[in-house]
Structures are given as C-alpha cells and as structure tokens.
C-alpha cells in the first residue's frame, strides 16, 4: 500500500498575521476595510495569503460577529428557472441586482415551487431582508418571511398593512385599457388571466373565484375591467374569463383557443399579461383570424416581445420596479412608517386593436 497523503494544514488568520508580523486586525482589514491599509501593505497581505493558501475571513463567523449576512433574499414562488425565462421577471431581477450591486451586497434567490408547502428554504436563508415578488396572500412562504425579524418589501402583491410595497396602480392602468376598447365599440369581449390562486384551474372562471382571488393583482385587474364594461352597459357575468396556471405563450394560445371555441362572437381578447397576449396572437394566426380586423388583442406589461409584435398594452417599468424595491429594502432603517411606491404606467396603442367587425364581416374561424 502507498503512503497516505498528508494534507497541508490550511492557513488561518492568526498564522497569516504571524507570518507577516502584523496584527490579525490588519489582515482582516485587507479583506473587509481595504481603505485602512496602504496599497503596498494590502498587496503584501494578499500575496502572502495566496502563497500560504489562506482563503480569506470565514463569512459565517463574520456574519455571527456583525449580525449581517450581506445579502438580500428574493422570494419567488415559482420554479427557479422562471426568474430567467419570464421577461417581466428578468427585468425585476435585473433591477434588484443593480440595487444590490450599488450597495455592495449579494442577492440570494429563495425559490418556492407552486404547491410546495415546505418553508425550510425561507428559514435557512442567511439574508438581511426579503424582497417578495408577486405571491398570493395565503402563501406559506410569505408567512414564513413575515415571521423573520428582518425588513421586507413586497413587489406587486399582496397588499399587507404595515409592509413596504412597490408596484403600479393596476386598477387605473387596466381601466384605461378597458376604456380604450369601450371607446372603439367593443362590447363582446373575453379575458385571459394569469393564475388566481395556488390551486390549478385551467378553465373558465366563475364570478366567485374572480372576487376571492388570492393573487391581488389579477383580482384588481378583473375588478377594474368589470367596472369599465359595466359602465358601458355590459353585464360582466356574461364576459368569459379563462385562467391559466402556467405563464407561457403556449398556455396563452391554449386559453385563447378554449375561449374562442366556446365564444366565437368575441371581438376582443383582453389579456392580463403580454405573455398570454402573445399566445393569443399565435392562436388567432392559426385560426386564420386577422388582427385587429377580425379580433383585437391586448396585453399588460410592455415587454420587448410585445413591442416588436405591435401589441396594444400597458407598459410598466419592470426594471425600475426591482431597483426601487431593492433601494427601499436597503434603506429600511431610514424610515419608520411603511412606504408605498407607485410606479407610472403608460397605455401604448399598437396595431392589434381596432373597432370591432360588423356582423356582416364576422367570420368564426375553425
């Protein structure tokens, strides 16, 4: 048998200080407070550390000492890949990351897949505060976050008294869109909406589910649309609303297919996100429907793909949303009363909305 390999003992802060003939504070400052050392001394400390194999101060020990983790937690109740796939989520993540970069802190993603009840990831997260991105009010991960003694900022939803929040005025924004369609003459409309609760419902949505939705943003948008069309003489109970649990273009297309198969007389599809609207446009093309001559399609968010498609949509500043949330969280110690930041939105009229076709021009499609 060969001789056992002898592992070199890892250098420590104390052994590095002894090697250099300086105090342990001096070594620590080379990593944590470089402005306290001359450039030459810091260079000598770091070069000796590399030669001896010293990895730097223990971050766990440092966090125990300072009671600071040096990181912001982002609670995202989706699969982790969603943060890098959904255009709106990407914008929010980028804005939050920019705020963290400016403050010199890290960003720790705390994903929680839909339907998952285990909140251990929230309890284990070594963070100084949480940004909660668009979750339902009954989510157990949200409850776990609020139980932590750290500051919290909510992006979009839910609305909770006493908690900082950043987001647009969804009711006003989509009401403007509804009024635009009413002004064009649309009365036979359908709605494609994102998920309304933690339970899966890829189907038509009864009024009671609309009114009790745990995702406040979707509930608010539906309520505002109901108000706008009721004022125009439309009985909202007759307006078909189709919900999709997964937020993808394919699901938007399948939702449009389901609605148009059941209600071919619809002249406009109002989608509560651009992703769903892009799917609706794809389904309209598949059916041979001309947009907007045969069918008007609208969205919400203002993502780049929607702009390229000429979609009529409500634009919201998603990058600024993330940045504002990060800044608000990192300045939590500077304010006592809860802060609500309402971001501006912009109704952008594209090429996908027009007055409804007349009955003589009506073509049902396959």
Helices and strands as residue ranges (DSSP letters): H 13-20, H 24-32, G 34-36, H 39-52, H 59-66, E 71-76, G 80-84, H 87-103, E 106-111, H 120-124, E 129-133, H 140-147, E 151-155, E 164-168, H 170-184, E 189-194, H 207-211, H 216-231, G 236-238, E 240-244, H 249-262, E 268-271, H 274-287, E 296-301, H 304-308, E 312-316, H 318-330, G 332-334, E 340-343, E 345-348, G 359-361
